[in-house]
Amino acid sequence: MLKAIMFDLDDTLIWDEKSVDNAFKKACGLAAKKSDVDPDLLEQKIRENAQDLFASYDTYAFTEMIGISPFEGLWADFDDDGQSFQRLKAIVPEYRKRAWARSLQEAGVDDAELATELAGTFQGERRKRQFVYEETFDVLNDLKDNYRLLMLTNGSPDLQQTKLAITPELKPYFDHIVISGAFGKGKPDPSIFEYALELLSVEKDEALMVGDNPYSDILGASRAGIPSVWINHHKAEVKDVRQTYEISRLKELLNVLERID
């Protein structure tokens, strides 16, 4: 009998992809107003350079293990305990400026002052606006009285709590919130899923993992022996990960639960 449901946060409950897209559009639009740069070309360059630069730092293995993305590095403070987080906190101001300066240069504009302004604009816009899927609260309202709910999210505790502070309505639905940076390992490591089961006081066949990322949410659940629901937003094809159920948007979870019950 299903007793508990674990939810990923980013691009499962909140629409992080859209929030990031919006911040890039605002920053690149500002650049176009202040220079003759092509905003679309600049956005392409910053997306590429952010990933390349983020991978060049000695913190990259740690961010991979915890599940922190290059785009999160463009706006997070990483004000967290631990040597690795403190190292990351020291790096990101330089990383942001370098990423935007290099991207401007590759798009034909050499302006260090503008790069610094764009770094601040992106950070401010992402903090100011966070999109949430329109069905998120309807689904959670349907589930809250019938299941124990746990949020299982990869990332920096400081950043993930910032996201929850931007959308404070989310936290009260959850009995527990587990953040990989506080636990010490991220999805898909099975240990974080096993820890979540302990918090919920359920067996693995009494829980369900719901998430959008096949290589963290679904693979991790599979390794831990927990049934999973993959929200496949973009109709992707994945051959080496096996989900129990597949849906295209969150509200279809209710249909899956009817089948299970």
Phi and psi restraints in degrees (value plus and minus 20) as a CYANA .aco file:
   2 LEU   PHI     -95.7   -55.7
   2 LEU   PSI     104.4   144.4
   3 LYS   PHI    -137.2   -97.2
   3 LYS   PSI     -44.7    -4.7
   4 ALA   PHI    -162.4  -122.4
   4 ALA   PSI     128.0   168.0
   5 ILE   PHI    -148.3  -108.3
   5 ILE   PSI     109.9   149.9
   6 MET   PHI    -122.0   -82.0
   6 MET   PSI     113.3   153.3
   7 PHE   PHI    -138.7   -98.7
   7 PHE   PSI     114.3   154.3
   8 ASP   PHI     -89.6   -49.6
   8 ASP   PSI     141.7   181.7
   9 LEU   PHI    -119.9   -79.9
   9 LEU   PSI     -82.7   -42.7
  10 ASP   PHI     -91.3   -51.3
  10 ASP   PSI     104.4   144.4
  11 ASP   PHI      42.7    82.7
  11 ASP   PSI       1.1    41.1
  12 THR   PHI    -142.3  -102.3
  12 THR   PSI     -74.6   -34.6
  13 LEU   PHI    -121.7   -81.7
  13 LEU   PSI     -63.7   -23.7
  14 ILE   PHI    -125.3   -85.3
  14 ILE   PSI     129.6   169.6
  15 TRP   PHI    -113.9   -73.9
  15 TRP   PSI      54.7    94.7
  16 ASP   PHI     -83.7   -43.7
  16 ASP   PSI     -58.7   -18.7
  17 GLU   PHI     -77.1   -37.1
  17 GLU   PSI     -63.5   -23.5
  18 LYS   PHI     -89.2   -49.2
  18 LYS   PSI     -57.3   -17.3
  19 SER   PHI     -82.6   -42.6
  19 SER   PSI     -62.2   -22.2
  20 VAL   PHI     -86.9   -46.9
  20 VAL   PSI     -63.9   -23.9
  21 ASP   PHI     -76.7   -36.7
  21 ASP   PSI     -64.6   -24.6
  22 ASN   PHI     -82.1   -42.1
  22 ASN   PSI     -63.0   -23.0
  23 ALA   PHI     -85.9   -45.9
  23 ALA   PSI     -60.4   -20.4
  24 PHE   PHI     -82.4   -42.4
  24 PHE   PSI     -63.8   -23.8
  25 LYS   PHI     -82.3   -42.3
  25 LYS   PSI     -61.4   -21.4
  26 LYS   PHI     -85.1   -45.1
  26 LYS   PSI     -66.1   -26.1
  27 ALA   PHI     -86.7   -46.7
  27 ALA   PSI     -64.3   -24.3
  28 CYS   PHI     -90.7   -50.7
  28 CYS   PSI     -52.4   -12.4
  29 GLY   PHI     -84.4   -44.4
  29 GLY   PSI     -60.3   -20.3
  30 LEU   PHI     -82.8   -42.8
  30 LEU   PSI     -61.3   -21.3
  31 ALA   PHI     -80.6   -40.6
  31 ALA   PSI     -58.8   -18.8
  32 ALA   PHI     -87.6   -47.6
  32 ALA   PSI     -50.6   -10.6
  33 LYS   PHI     -93.7   -53.7
  33 LYS   PSI     -49.6    -9.6
  34 LYS   PHI    -120.9   -80.9
  34 LYS   PSI     -23.3    16.7
  35 SER   PHI    -174.7  -134.7
  35 SER   PSI    -198.3  -158.3
  36 ASP   PHI    -116.9   -76.9
  36 ASP   PSI       3.2    43.2
  37 VAL   PHI     -90.9   -50.9
  37 VAL   PSI     126.6   166.6
  38 ASP   PHI     -99.7   -59.7
  38 ASP   PSI      96.1   136.1
  39 PRO   PHI     -83.5   -43.5
  39 PRO   PSI     -53.6   -13.6
  40 ASP   PHI     -88.8   -48.8
  40 ASP   PSI     -60.7   -20.7
  41 LEU   PHI     -85.8   -45.8
  41 LEU   PSI     -61.1   -21.1
  42 LEU   PHI     -82.4   -42.4
  42 LEU   PSI     -61.5   -21.5
  43 GLU   PHI     -83.0   -43.0
  43 GLU   PSI     -62.0   -22.0
  44 GLN   PHI     -79.0   -39.0
  44 GLN   PSI     -64.2   -24.2
  45 LYS   PHI     -87.9   -47.9
  45 LYS   PSI     -62.3   -22.3
  46 ILE   PHI     -88.1   -48.1
  46 ILE   PSI     -54.9   -14.9
  47 ARG   PHI     -84.5   -44.5
  47 ARG   PSI     -60.5   -20.5
  48 GLU   PHI     -91.0   -51.0
  48 GLU   PSI     -68.6   -28.6
  49 ASN   PHI     -88.6   -48.6
  49 ASN   PSI     -55.1   -15.1
  50 ALA   PHI     -79.2   -39.2
  50 ALA   PSI     -63.8   -23.8
  51 GLN   PHI     -89.2   -49.2
  51 GLN   PSI     -63.5   -23.5
  52 ASP   PHI     -84.8   -44.8
  52 ASP   PSI     -65.4   -25.4
  53 LEU   PHI     -87.3   -47.3
  53 LEU   PSI     -62.6   -22.6
  54 PHE   PHI     -77.8   -37.8
  54 PHE   PSI     -57.9   -17.9
  55 ALA   PHI     -94.9   -54.9
  55 ALA   PSI     -32.5     7.5
  56 SER   PHI    -106.5   -66.5
  56 SER   PSI     -33.1     6.9
  57 TYR   PHI    -105.6   -65.6
  57 TYR   PSI     138.1   178.1
  58 ASP   PHI     -93.3   -53.3
  58 ASP   PSI     -22.5    17.5
  59 THR   PHI    -110.1   -70.1
  59 THR   PSI     -22.1    17.9
  60 TYR   PHI     -83.2   -43.2
  60 TYR   PSI     -62.1   -22.1
  61 ALA   PHI     -80.8   -40.8
  61 ALA   PSI     -59.5   -19.5
  62 PHE   PHI     -84.9   -44.9
  62 PHE   PSI     -65.3   -25.3
  63 THR   PHI     -85.7   -45.7
  63 THR   PSI     -53.0   -13.0
  64 GLU   PHI     -85.7   -45.7
  64 GLU   PSI     -62.9   -22.9
  65 MET   PHI     -86.0   -46.0
  65 MET   PSI     -60.0   -20.0
  66 ILE   PHI    -102.7   -62.7
  66 ILE   PSI     -46.2    -6.2
  67 GLY   PHI      70.7   110.7
  67 GLY   PSI      29.2    69.2
  68 ILE   PHI    -128.5   -88.5
  68 ILE   PSI     108.5   148.5
  69 SER   PHI    -112.3   -72.3
  69 SER   PSI     137.8   177.8
  70 PRO   PHI     -77.5   -37.5
  70 PRO   PSI     -56.7   -16.7
  71 PHE   PHI     -90.5   -50.5
  71 PHE   PSI     -50.2   -10.2
  72 GLU   PHI     -86.2   -46.2
  72 GLU   PSI     -54.0   -14.0
  73 GLY   PHI     -83.3   -43.3
  73 GLY   PSI     -39.8     0.2
  74 LEU   PHI     -99.0   -59.0
  74 LEU   PSI     -30.0    10.0
  75 TRP   PHI    -160.5  -120.5
  75 TRP   PSI     -29.1    10.9
  76 ALA   PHI    -102.7   -62.7
  76 ALA   PSI     131.2   171.2
  77 ASP   PHI    -111.2   -71.2
  77 ASP   PSI     -47.3    -7.3
  78 PHE   PHI      34.3    74.3
  78 PHE   PSI      26.5    66.5
  79 ASP   PHI    -105.3   -65.3
  79 ASP   PSI      48.1    88.1
  80 ASP   PHI    -142.3  -102.3
  80 ASP   PSI     139.4   179.4
  81 ASP   PHI     -94.1   -54.1
  81 ASP   PSI     132.9   172.9
  82 GLY   PHI      89.2   129.2
  82 GLY   PSI     125.4   165.4
  83 GLN   PHI     -80.7   -40.7
  83 GLN   PSI     -61.4   -21.4
  84 SER   PHI     -85.8   -45.8
  84 SER   PSI     -61.1   -21.1
  85 PHE   PHI     -88.1   -48.1
  85 PHE   PSI     -57.9   -17.9
  86 GLN   PHI     -86.3   -46.3
  86 GLN   PSI     -56.0   -16.0
  87 ARG   PHI     -84.1   -44.1
  87 ARG   PSI     -63.6   -23.6
  88 LEU   PHI     -83.1   -43.1
  88 LEU   PSI     -62.3   -22.3
  89 LYS   PHI     -78.8   -38.8
  89 LYS   PSI     -57.9   -17.9
  90 ALA   PHI     -91.5   -51.5
  90 ALA   PSI     -50.1   -10.1
  91 ILE   PHI    -100.7   -60.7
  91 ILE   PSI     -58.7   -18.7
  92 VAL   PHI     -82.5   -42.5
  92 VAL   PSI     -52.2   -12.2
  93 PRO   PHI     -80.4   -40.4
  93 PRO   PSI     -63.0   -23.0
  94 GLU   PHI     -87.3   -47.3
  94 GLU   PSI     -61.6   -21.6
  95 TYR   PHI     -77.5   -37.5
  95 TYR   PSI     -65.0   -25.0
  96 ARG   PHI     -83.2   -43.2
  96 ARG   PSI     -66.2   -26.2
  97 LYS   PHI     -84.9   -44.9
  97 LYS   PSI     -62.9   -22.9
  98 ARG   PHI     -83.1   -43.1
  98 ARG   PSI     -62.6   -22.6
  99 ALA   PHI     -82.8   -42.8
  99 ALA   PSI     -65.1   -25.1
 100 TRP   PHI     -92.5   -52.5
 100 TRP   PSI     -57.8   -17.8
 101 ALA   PHI     -85.2   -45.2
 101 ALA   PSI     -65.6   -25.6
 102 ARG   PHI     -82.7   -42.7
 102 ARG   PSI     -60.2   -20.2
 103 SER   PHI     -86.7   -46.7
 103 SER   PSI     -61.2   -21.2
 104 LEU   PHI     -81.9   -41.9
 104 LEU   PSI     -64.8   -24.8
 105 GLN   PHI     -80.2   -40.2
 105 GLN   PSI     -64.9   -24.9
 106 GLU   PHI     -88.4   -48.4
 106 GLU   PSI     -41.4    -1.4
 107 ALA   PHI    -113.9   -73.9
 107 ALA   PSI     -15.1    24.9
 108 GLY   PHI      81.1   121.1
 108 GLY   PSI      -8.9    31.1
 109 VAL   PHI    -147.7  -107.7
 109 VAL   PSI     103.7   143.7
 110 ASP   PHI    -127.4   -87.4
 110 ASP   PSI      76.2   116.2
 111 ASP   PHI    -170.8  -130.8
 111 ASP   PSI      74.5   114.5
 112 ALA   PHI     -84.5   -44.5
 112 ALA   PSI     -55.6   -15.6
 113 GLU   PHI     -86.5   -46.5
 113 GLU   PSI     -60.8   -20.8
 114 LEU   PHI     -85.7   -45.7
 114 LEU   PSI     -58.5   -18.5
 115 ALA   PHI     -79.3   -39.3
 115 ALA   PSI     -63.2   -23.2
 116 THR   PHI     -83.2   -43.2
 116 THR   PSI     -60.2   -20.2
 117 GLU   PHI     -85.5   -45.5
 117 GLU   PSI     -60.0   -20.0
 118 LEU   PHI     -86.8   -46.8
 118 LEU   PSI     -57.5   -17.5
 119 ALA   PHI     -79.7   -39.7
 119 ALA   PSI     -63.5   -23.5
 120 GLY   PHI     -89.2   -49.2
 120 GLY   PSI     -55.5   -15.5
 121 THR   PHI     -86.1   -46.1
 121 THR   PSI     -66.2   -26.2
 122 PHE   PHI     -79.4   -39.4
 122 PHE   PSI     -67.8   -27.8
 123 GLN   PHI     -79.6   -39.6
 123 GLN   PSI     -65.6   -25.6
 124 GLY   PHI     -85.9   -45.9
 124 GLY   PSI     -61.5   -21.5
 125 GLU   PHI     -86.6   -46.6
 125 GLU   PSI     -59.3   -19.3
 126 ARG   PHI     -88.4   -48.4
 126 ARG   PSI     -55.0   -15.0
 127 ARG   PHI     -92.4   -52.4
 127 ARG   PSI     -48.9    -8.9
 128 LYS   PHI     -99.7   -59.7
 128 LYS   PSI     -54.8   -14.8
 129 ARG   PHI    -149.6  -109.6
 129 ARG   PSI     103.7   143.7
 130 GLN   PHI    -149.9  -109.9
 130 GLN   PSI     102.2   142.2
 131 PHE   PHI    -106.9   -66.9
 131 PHE   PSI     123.9   163.9
 132 VAL   PHI    -144.7  -104.7
 132 VAL   PSI     118.5   158.5
 133 TYR   PHI     -79.2   -39.2
 133 TYR   PSI     121.1   161.1
 134 GLU   PHI     -83.5   -43.5
 134 GLU   PSI     -45.0    -5.0
 135 GLU   PHI    -114.9   -74.9
 135 GLU   PSI     -22.1    17.9
 136 THR   PHI     -73.5   -33.5
 136 THR   PSI     -72.9   -32.9
 137 PHE   PHI     -93.1   -53.1
 137 PHE   PSI     -51.4   -11.4
 138 ASP   PHI     -82.2   -42.2
 138 ASP   PSI     -64.0   -24.0
 139 VAL   PHI     -85.8   -45.8
 139 VAL   PSI     -67.0   -27.0
 140 LEU   PHI     -83.0   -43.0
 140 LEU   PSI     -56.8   -16.8
 141 ASN   PHI     -84.1   -44.1
 141 ASN   PSI     -55.7   -15.7
 142 ASP   PHI     -89.2   -49.2
 142 ASP   PSI     -49.5    -9.5
 143 LEU   PHI    -115.7   -75.7
 143 LEU   PSI     -45.7    -5.7
 144 LYS   PHI     -79.8   -39.8
 144 LYS   PSI     -50.6   -10.6
 145 ASP   PHI    -111.0   -71.0
 145 ASP   PSI     -28.1    11.9
 146 ASN   PHI    -132.8   -92.8
 146 ASN   PSI     -37.1     2.9
 147 TYR   PHI    -159.2  -119.2
 147 TYR   PSI     134.3   174.3
 148 ARG   PHI     -99.4   -59.4
 148 ARG   PSI     112.1   152.1
 149 LEU   PHI    -135.0   -95.0
 149 LEU   PSI     115.8   155.8
 150 LEU   PHI    -154.4  -114.4
 150 LEU   PSI     115.9   155.9
 151 MET   PHI    -116.4   -76.4
 151 MET   PSI     106.8   146.8
 152 LEU   PHI    -143.5  -103.5
 152 LEU   PSI      81.6   121.6
 153 THR   PHI    -146.7  -106.7
 153 THR   PSI     119.0   159.0
 154 ASN   PHI    -100.3   -60.3
 154 ASN   PSI     129.9   169.9
 155 GLY   PHI     114.5   154.5
 155 GLY   PSI    -197.1  -157.1
 156 SER   PHI     -92.7   -52.7
 156 SER   PSI     111.5   151.5
 157 PRO   PHI     -75.8   -35.8
 157 PRO   PSI     -62.0   -22.0
 158 ASP   PHI     -81.0   -41.0
 158 ASP   PSI     -64.5   -24.5
 159 LEU   PHI     -90.9   -50.9
 159 LEU   PSI     -64.5   -24.5
 160 GLN   PHI     -86.2   -46.2
 160 GLN   PSI     -56.1   -16.1
 161 GLN   PHI     -88.8   -48.8
 161 GLN   PSI     -50.8   -10.8
 162 THR   PHI     -83.4   -43.4
 162 THR   PSI     -63.6   -23.6
 163 LYS   PHI     -80.5   -40.5
 163 LYS   PSI     -61.1   -21.1
 164 LEU   PHI     -89.8   -49.8
 164 LEU   PSI     -50.1   -10.1
 165 ALA   PHI     -90.5   -50.5
 165 ALA   PSI     -53.5   -13.5
 166 ILE   PHI     -87.6   -47.6
 166 ILE   PSI     -54.1   -14.1
 167 THR   PHI    -142.2  -102.2
 167 THR   PSI      53.2    93.2
 168 PRO   PHI     -87.0   -47.0
 168 PRO   PSI     -34.9     5.1
 169 GLU   PHI     -87.1   -47.1
 169 GLU   PSI     -38.2     1.8
 170 LEU   PHI     -94.6   -54.6
 170 LEU   PSI     -63.0   -23.0
 171 LYS   PHI     -76.4   -36.4
 171 LYS   PSI     -61.3   -21.3
 172 PRO   PHI     -82.3   -42.3
 172 PRO   PSI     -37.8     2.2
 173 TYR   PHI     -93.4   -53.4
 173 TYR   PSI     -38.2     1.8
 174 PHE   PHI    -127.9   -87.9
 174 PHE   PSI     113.0   153.0
 175 ASP   PHI     -90.5   -50.5
 175 ASP   PSI     -53.4   -13.4
 176 HIS   PHI    -164.9  -124.9
 176 HIS   PSI     128.5   168.5
 177 ILE   PHI    -147.0  -107.0
 177 ILE   PSI      98.6   138.6
 178 VAL   PHI    -132.0   -92.0
 178 VAL   PSI     102.9   142.9
 179 ILE   PHI    -136.1   -96.1
 179 ILE   PSI     109.1   149.1
 180 SER   PHI     -76.6   -36.6
 180 SER   PSI     -59.2   -19.2
 181 GLY   PHI     -83.6   -43.6
 181 GLY   PSI     -47.6    -7.6
 182 ALA   PHI    -103.3   -63.3
 182 ALA   PSI     -53.2   -13.2
 183 PHE   PHI     -94.4   -54.4
 183 PHE   PSI     -58.6   -18.6
 184 GLY   PHI      93.8   133.8
 184 GLY   PSI     -34.2     5.8
 185 LYS   PHI    -165.3  -125.3
 185 LYS   PSI     131.8   171.8
 186 GLY   PHI    -131.3   -91.3
 186 GLY   PSI     147.8   187.8
 187 LYS   PHI     -78.2   -38.2
 187 LYS   PSI     117.1   157.1
 188 PRO   PHI    -117.3   -77.3
 188 PRO   PSI      -3.8    36.2
 189 ASP   PHI     -79.1   -39.1
 189 ASP   PSI     106.6   146.6
 190 PRO   PHI     -83.9   -43.9
 190 PRO   PSI     -41.6    -1.6
 191 SER   PHI     -83.7   -43.7
 191 SER   PSI     -52.4   -12.4
 192 ILE   PHI     -93.1   -53.1
 192 ILE   PSI     -50.6   -10.6
 193 PHE   PHI     -91.1   -51.1
 193 PHE   PSI     -60.3   -20.3
 194 GLU   PHI     -84.0   -44.0
 194 GLU   PSI     -58.2   -18.2
 195 TYR   PHI     -82.3   -42.3
 195 TYR   PSI     -62.2   -22.2
 196 ALA   PHI     -81.9   -41.9
 196 ALA   PSI     -60.9   -20.9
 197 LEU   PHI     -80.9   -40.9
 197 LEU   PSI     -61.1   -21.1
 198 GLU   PHI     -82.3   -42.3
 198 GLU   PSI     -63.1   -23.1
 199 LEU   PHI     -81.7   -41.7
 199 LEU   PSI     -57.6   -17.6
 200 LEU   PHI    -102.3   -62.3
 200 LEU   PSI     -33.1     6.9
 201 SER   PHI      36.9    76.9
 201 SER   PSI      26.4    66.4
 202 VAL   PHI    -151.6  -111.6
 202 VAL   PSI     140.3   180.3
 203 GLU   PHI    -103.7   -63.7
 203 GLU   PSI     143.1   183.1
 204 LYS   PHI     -83.1   -43.1
 204 LYS   PSI     -49.6    -9.6
 205 ASP   PHI    -104.6   -64.6
 205 ASP   PSI     -18.6    21.4
 206 GLU   PHI    -123.2   -83.2
 206 GLU   PSI     -15.1    24.9
 207 ALA   PHI    -143.3  -103.3
 207 ALA   PSI     143.9   183.9
 208 LEU   PHI    -161.2  -121.2
 208 LEU   PSI     113.8   153.8
 209 MET   PHI    -123.0   -83.0
 209 MET   PSI     109.1   149.1
 210 VAL   PHI    -139.0   -99.0
 210 VAL   PSI     103.6   143.6
 211 GLY   PHI    -184.4  -144.4
 211 GLY   PSI     148.3   188.3
 212 ASP   PHI    -119.0   -79.0
 212 ASP   PSI     -36.5     3.5
 213 ASN   PHI    -120.7   -80.7
 213 ASN   PSI      92.9   132.9
 214 PRO   PHI     -85.3   -45.3
 214 PRO   PSI     -47.9    -7.9
 215 TYR   PHI    -112.1   -72.1
 215 TYR   PSI     -23.9    16.1
 216 SER   PHI    -142.4  -102.4
 216 SER   PSI     -80.3   -40.3
 217 ASP   PHI     -85.5   -45.5
 217 ASP   PSI     -71.5   -31.5
 218 ILE   PHI    -100.6   -60.6
 218 ILE   PSI     -64.5   -24.5
 219 LEU   PHI     -82.5   -42.5
 219 LEU   PSI     -62.7   -22.7
 220 GLY   PHI     -83.1   -43.1
 220 GLY   PSI     -63.9   -23.9
 221 ALA   PHI     -81.3   -41.3
 221 ALA   PSI     -62.3   -22.3
 222 SER   PHI     -80.9   -40.9
 222 SER   PSI     -64.3   -24.3
 223 ARG   PHI     -83.7   -43.7
 223 ARG   PSI     -50.0   -10.0
 224 ALA   PHI    -110.0   -70.0
 224 ALA   PSI     -22.1    17.9
 225 GLY   PHI      57.7    97.7
 225 GLY   PSI       3.7    43.7
 226 ILE   PHI    -123.8   -83.8
 226 ILE   PSI     110.0   150.0
 227 PRO   PHI     -78.4   -38.4
 227 PRO   PSI     131.8   171.8
 228 SER   PHI    -158.1  -118.1
 228 SER   PSI     135.0   175.0
 229 VAL   PHI    -143.0  -103.0
 229 VAL   PSI      97.1   137.1
 230 TRP   PHI    -114.3   -74.3
 230 TRP   PSI     100.0   140.0
 231 ILE   PHI    -107.0   -67.0
 231 ILE   PSI      80.4   120.4
 232 ASN   PHI    -114.6   -74.6
 232 ASN   PSI      61.5   101.5
 233 HIS   PHI     -79.4   -39.4
 233 HIS   PSI     -57.2   -17.2
 234 HIS   PHI    -130.4   -90.4
 234 HIS   PSI      -2.1    37.9
 235 LYS   PHI      34.0    74.0
 235 LYS   PSI      21.9    61.9
 236 ALA   PHI     -93.1   -53.1
 236 ALA   PSI     136.5   176.5
 237 GLU   PHI    -132.6   -92.6
 237 GLU   PSI     102.8   142.8
 238 VAL   PHI    -147.7  -107.7
 238 VAL   PSI     101.6   141.6
 239 LYS   PHI    -116.7   -76.7
 239 LYS   PSI     -44.8    -4.8
 240 ASP   PHI    -123.0   -83.0
 240 ASP   PSI      -8.5    31.5
 241 VAL   PHI    -151.0  -111.0
 241 VAL   PSI     114.2   154.2
 242 ARG   PHI    -131.0   -91.0
 242 ARG   PSI      94.5   134.5
 243 GLN   PHI    -112.8   -72.8
 243 GLN   PSI     136.5   176.5
 244 THR   PHI     -99.8   -59.8
 244 THR   PSI     -61.6   -21.6
 245 TYR   PHI    -155.2  -115.2
 245 TYR   PSI     133.0   173.0
 246 GLU   PHI    -152.1  -112.1
 246 GLU   PSI     112.4   152.4
 247 ILE   PHI    -152.6  -112.6
 247 ILE   PSI     147.9   187.9
 248 SER   PHI    -125.3   -85.3
 248 SER   PSI     -36.9     3.1
 249 ARG   PHI    -174.3  -134.3
 249 ARG   PSI     140.3   180.3
 250 LEU   PHI     -78.4   -38.4
 250 LEU   PSI     -59.4   -19.4
 251 LYS   PHI     -82.3   -42.3
 251 LYS   PSI     -41.1    -1.1
 252 GLU   PHI     -91.6   -51.6
 252 GLU   PSI     -31.9     8.1
 253 LEU   PHI     -77.1   -37.1
 253 LEU   PSI     -54.7   -14.7
 254 LEU   PHI     -83.3   -43.3
 254 LEU   PSI     -55.1   -15.1
 255 ASN   PHI     -86.6   -46.6
 255 ASN   PSI     -60.3   -20.3
 256 VAL   PHI     -81.6   -41.6
 256 VAL   PSI     -63.2   -23.2
 257 LEU   PHI     -85.2   -45.2
 257 LEU   PSI     -54.6   -14.6
 258 GLU   PHI     -83.7   -43.7
 258 GLU   PSI     -60.4   -20.4
 259 ARG   PHI     -85.8   -45.8
 259 ARG   PSI     -61.1   -21.1
 260 ILE   PHI     -85.3   -45.3
 260 ILE   PSI     -64.0   -24.0
